[in-house]
Amino acid sequence: MIRLIGALKPAQRSKGEALHRPFLVLWAIGEAVRGMPRQQRWSVVRDAVGPLLVTHGGVTSSSREAALFPFWALRNDGLWEVEEAESLTMTSKGRRPLLSSLDEANPLAGLPKGVYDLLVADPELAAWAVGSLLLRYFRPVPAGLLQDVGLADLMAGRETTALRPLVGETFVDRRAIADSYGGNRVRGITPLADGILTVYSDEKGPYADGRIPEVNWIAYTGDGLSGHQELTGGNKAMAEYQRERGRCGTGTGRTEDSGPSRHGQ
């Protein structure tokens, strides 16, 4: 499930990312952790998610039209199912169903059963999923959003501590981190399974990295051992991540005493 959420990539628009699908996922997780039915009618999703997009997402179209896009598009991410989708009347280009057809059929839709069952059974996993979405797409978190999606209680005091690996968690080597949480086994700059860009630093490694006194931050050299730094590869990924998210996510540092551990930046 975390890999599916980590692979979620919002559509790019001229004014930035279209966060329709992350909004729908947050709402669906909120429904699951509160014990609501896995599948709900289009009319229920429309009337709940549409206003969220207008209030918190800055969407200017009608709430009904705003809800249609994620209701249909999230199916392609493996995080959403629409019953009897083949019976809906599509637009002329076949990209999505007509709003009138959805209103008439009012199909059931929801998270896949396996994803829903995991969220219901494991609040810590649910908090990790929500925390990764908040860090990647909602910084700062819009006022009232967590209350409106039913996640305020779950995330109370957990917005950053819900992420994995936990601060202080130790591993034998990079392979152990990849086995547990995903990510590239060699590259020093790589997203983990939850989609959050992660940076590795080794105090005994070839780079001139080091801790900044009194703040416990790591001065990171970047990708490339010789010559001028260039915005390619991992450096480009960091620059894009910082520009799009307003921060560089979390970093993974390997210290002499504790082994690899993940630190908030």
C-alpha positions as CSV (number, residue, x, y, z in Angstrom):
1,M,0.0,0.0,0.0
2,I,2.8,2.5,0.9
3,R,4.4,1.8,-2.5
4,L,1.2,2.7,-4.2
5,I,0.9,5.9,-2.3
6,G,4.5,6.7,-2.9
7,A,4.1,6.2,-6.6
8,L,1.2,8.7,-6.7
9,K,2.1,11.6,-9.0
10,P,-0.4,14.4,-9.3
11,A,-1.0,15.8,-12.8
12,Q,1.0,18.9,-13.7
13,R,-1.0,22.1,-14.5
14,S,0.2,25.6,-15.6
15,K,-0.4,26.8,-12.0
16,G,1.3,23.8,-10.4
17,E,0.3,20.3,-9.3
18,A,-3.3,19.2,-9.4
19,L,-3.9,17.6,-6.0
20,H,-7.3,16.1,-6.7
21,R,-6.1,12.5,-6.2
22,P,-4.2,13.1,-3.0
23,F,-7.3,14.8,-1.6
24,L,-9.4,11.8,-2.5
25,V,-6.9,9.4,-0.9
26,L,-6.8,11.4,2.3
27,W,-10.6,11.4,2.5
28,A,-10.8,7.7,1.7
29,I,-8.2,6.9,4.5
30,G,-10.2,9.0,6.9
31,E,-13.3,7.0,6.0
32,A,-11.5,3.7,6.6
33,V,-10.0,4.6,10.0
34,R,-13.4,5.8,11.2
35,G,-14.9,2.5,10.2
36,M,-17.1,3.8,7.4
37,P,-18.0,1.4,4.5
38,R,-15.2,0.6,2.0
39,Q,-17.4,1.5,-0.9
40,Q,-19.7,4.5,-1.2
41,R,-21.9,5.9,-3.9
42,W,-20.6,8.5,-6.3
43,S,-23.0,11.0,-4.8
44,V,-21.5,10.6,-1.4
45,V,-17.9,10.9,-2.6
46,R,-18.9,13.9,-4.8
47,D,-20.6,15.8,-2.0
48,A,-17.7,15.1,0.4
49,V,-14.6,15.5,-1.8
50,G,-15.8,18.3,-4.1
51,P,-16.1,20.9,-1.3
52,L,-12.7,19.8,0.0
53,L,-11.1,20.6,-3.3
54,V,-12.8,24.0,-3.4
55,T,-12.1,24.9,0.2
56,H,-8.6,23.5,0.7
57,G,-7.4,22.9,-2.9
58,G,-8.2,26.3,-4.5
59,V,-10.2,24.6,-7.2
60,T,-12.3,27.2,-9.1
61,S,-14.6,24.8,-11.0
62,S,-17.8,23.5,-9.5
63,S,-17.4,21.0,-6.7
64,R,-19.3,18.4,-8.7
65,E,-16.9,18.7,-11.7
66,A,-13.9,18.9,-9.3
67,A,-14.8,15.6,-7.7
68,L,-15.2,13.8,-11.1
69,F,-11.5,13.8,-12.0
70,P,-10.0,12.0,-9.0
71,F,-13.1,9.7,-8.7
72,W,-12.1,8.4,-12.2
73,A,-8.4,9.0,-12.5
74,L,-7.4,7.4,-9.2
75,R,-8.3,3.9,-10.6
76,N,-5.1,4.1,-12.6
77,D,-3.0,4.3,-9.4
78,G,-4.3,1.0,-8.0
79,L,-5.9,2.9,-5.1
80,W,-9.5,3.1,-6.2
81,E,-12.1,0.9,-7.7
82,V,-15.4,1.9,-9.5
83,E,-18.1,-0.7,-9.8
84,E,-19.7,-1.2,-13.2
85,A,-17.3,1.4,-14.8
86,E,-17.8,-0.2,-18.2
87,S,-21.5,0.8,-18.2
88,L,-20.8,4.5,-17.9
89,T,-21.2,6.8,-20.9
90,M,-17.8,8.4,-21.7
91,T,-16.9,11.8,-23.1
92,S,-16.2,12.1,-26.8
93,K,-12.5,11.5,-26.2
94,G,-13.2,8.6,-23.9
95,R,-11.0,10.0,-21.1
96,R,-13.7,10.1,-18.3
97,P,-17.4,9.5,-17.9
98,L,-20.0,12.2,-18.4
99,L,-21.0,13.9,-15.2
100,S,-24.7,13.2,-16.1
101,S,-23.9,9.5,-16.5
102,L,-22.2,9.3,-13.1
103,D,-25.2,11.1,-11.5
104,E,-27.6,8.7,-13.1
105,A,-25.8,5.5,-12.4
106,N,-24.4,6.6,-9.0
107,P,-21.9,3.7,-8.9
108,L,-20.2,2.4,-5.8
109,A,-16.5,3.1,-5.5
110,G,-13.8,2.9,-2.9
111,L,-10.4,1.7,-1.9
112,P,-9.4,-1.9,-2.9
113,K,-10.3,-4.3,-0.2
114,G,-6.7,-5.2,0.6
115,V,-5.8,-1.5,1.1
116,Y,-8.9,-0.8,3.1
117,D,-8.4,-3.8,5.4
118,L,-4.8,-2.8,6.1
119,L,-5.8,0.7,7.1
120,V,-8.6,-0.5,9.4
121,A,-6.3,-3.1,11.1
122,D,-3.2,-0.9,11.5
123,P,-3.6,2.7,12.6
124,E,0.2,3.2,12.6
125,L,0.3,2.2,8.9
126,A,-2.6,4.6,8.2
127,A,-0.7,7.4,10.0
128,W,2.4,6.7,8.0
129,A,0.4,6.9,4.7
130,V,-1.2,10.1,5.8
131,G,2.1,11.6,7.0
132,S,3.8,10.9,3.7
133,L,1.0,12.5,1.8
134,L,1.0,15.6,4.0
135,L,4.8,16.0,3.7
136,R,4.8,15.6,-0.1
137,Y,1.7,17.6,-1.0
138,F,0.3,19.7,1.8
139,R,3.0,21.9,3.3
140,P,1.8,23.7,5.3
141,V,-1.2,21.6,6.0
142,P,-4.3,23.8,5.2
143,A,-6.1,24.9,8.4
144,G,-9.0,22.5,9.1
145,L,-8.1,19.9,6.4
146,L,-7.4,17.1,8.8
147,Q,-10.7,17.8,10.6
148,D,-12.6,17.9,7.4
149,V,-11.3,14.5,6.2
150,G,-11.7,12.8,9.6
151,L,-8.0,12.4,10.4
152,A,-7.4,14.9,13.1
153,D,-7.5,12.3,15.9
154,L,-5.3,9.8,14.1
155,M,-2.7,12.4,13.3
156,A,-2.6,14.3,16.6
157,G,1.1,14.7,17.3
158,R,2.0,12.3,14.5
159,E,2.4,14.5,11.4
160,T,6.2,13.9,11.3
161,T,6.7,11.0,13.8
162,A,4.4,8.8,11.7
163,L,7.0,8.6,9.0
164,R,9.4,5.7,8.5
165,P,12.1,4.9,9.3
166,L,11.8,6.2,12.8
167,V,14.3,8.6,14.1
168,G,17.0,6.5,15.8
169,E,16.1,3.3,14.0
170,T,19.3,1.5,13.0
171,F,20.2,-0.8,10.1
172,V,23.1,-3.0,9.3
173,D,23.6,-1.4,5.8
174,R,21.8,0.3,2.9
175,R,20.4,-3.0,1.7
176,A,18.6,-3.5,5.0
177,I,16.9,-0.1,4.6
178,A,15.9,-0.9,1.0
179,D,14.5,-4.3,2.1
180,S,12.4,-2.6,4.8
181,Y,11.4,0.7,3.3
182,G,12.4,0.7,-0.4
183,G,14.7,3.0,-2.3
184,N,17.8,2.5,-4.4
185,R,20.5,0.4,-2.8
186,V,23.4,2.4,-4.1
187,R,22.5,6.0,-4.9
188,G,22.9,8.6,-2.2
189,I,19.8,10.5,-3.2
190,T,16.7,8.4,-3.7
191,P,13.0,8.3,-2.8
192,L,11.9,5.5,-0.5
193,A,8.8,3.5,-1.1
194,D,6.6,6.3,0.4
195,G,7.8,8.7,-2.3
196,I,9.7,11.0,0.1
197,L,13.1,12.0,-1.2
198,T,15.9,10.7,1.1
199,V,19.5,11.6,1.3
200,Y,22.3,9.3,2.6
201,S,25.5,10.6,4.2
202,D,28.3,8.6,5.6
203,E,30.8,10.3,7.9
204,K,33.4,7.8,6.7
205,G,32.5,8.1,3.1
206,P,34.3,9.9,0.2
207,Y,32.2,13.1,0.4
208,A,33.0,16.1,2.6
209,D,29.8,15.8,4.5
210,G,29.5,16.6,8.2
211,R,27.3,17.6,11.1
212,I,26.6,21.3,11.6
213,P,27.5,22.0,15.3
214,E,24.6,22.6,17.7
215,V,21.8,22.0,15.2
216,N,22.3,18.3,14.4
217,W,21.8,19.0,10.7
218,I,24.1,17.5,8.0
219,A,26.0,19.7,5.6
220,Y,25.6,17.7,2.4
221,T,28.0,18.0,-0.5
222,G,25.7,16.8,-3.3
223,D,26.0,14.3,-6.1
224,G,29.5,14.3,-7.7
225,L,32.9,13.8,-6.2
226,S,34.9,16.1,-8.5
227,G,34.5,19.4,-10.3
228,H,31.6,21.8,-10.0
229,Q,28.2,20.6,-8.8
230,E,25.7,20.4,-11.6
231,L,21.9,20.2,-11.5
232,T,21.7,16.7,-12.9
233,G,20.9,13.3,-11.3
234,G,20.4,13.4,-7.6
235,N,21.1,17.2,-7.4
236,K,18.4,17.9,-9.9
237,A,16.0,15.6,-7.9
238,M,16.8,17.6,-4.7
239,A,16.3,21.0,-6.4
240,E,13.0,19.9,-8.0
241,Y,11.8,18.4,-4.7
242,Q,12.6,21.5,-2.8
243,R,10.9,23.7,-5.4
244,E,7.8,21.6,-5.6
245,R,7.4,20.8,-1.9
246,G,9.0,23.8,-0.3
247,R,11.4,21.6,1.6
248,C,13.8,18.7,1.0
249,G,11.8,16.0,2.8
250,T,13.8,13.9,5.1
251,G,17.4,12.9,5.0
252,T,19.1,9.6,5.9
253,G,22.4,9.9,7.6
254,R,24.8,7.2,8.5
255,T,26.7,8.0,11.7
256,E,29.8,6.2,13.0
257,D,28.1,4.9,16.1
258,S,24.5,4.3,15.2
259,G,24.5,3.2,11.6
260,P,21.9,4.5,9.1
261,S,19.0,6.5,10.5
262,R,16.5,8.9,9.2
263,H,16.5,12.5,10.4
264,G,13.9,15.2,9.7
265,Q,15.4,18.2,7.9
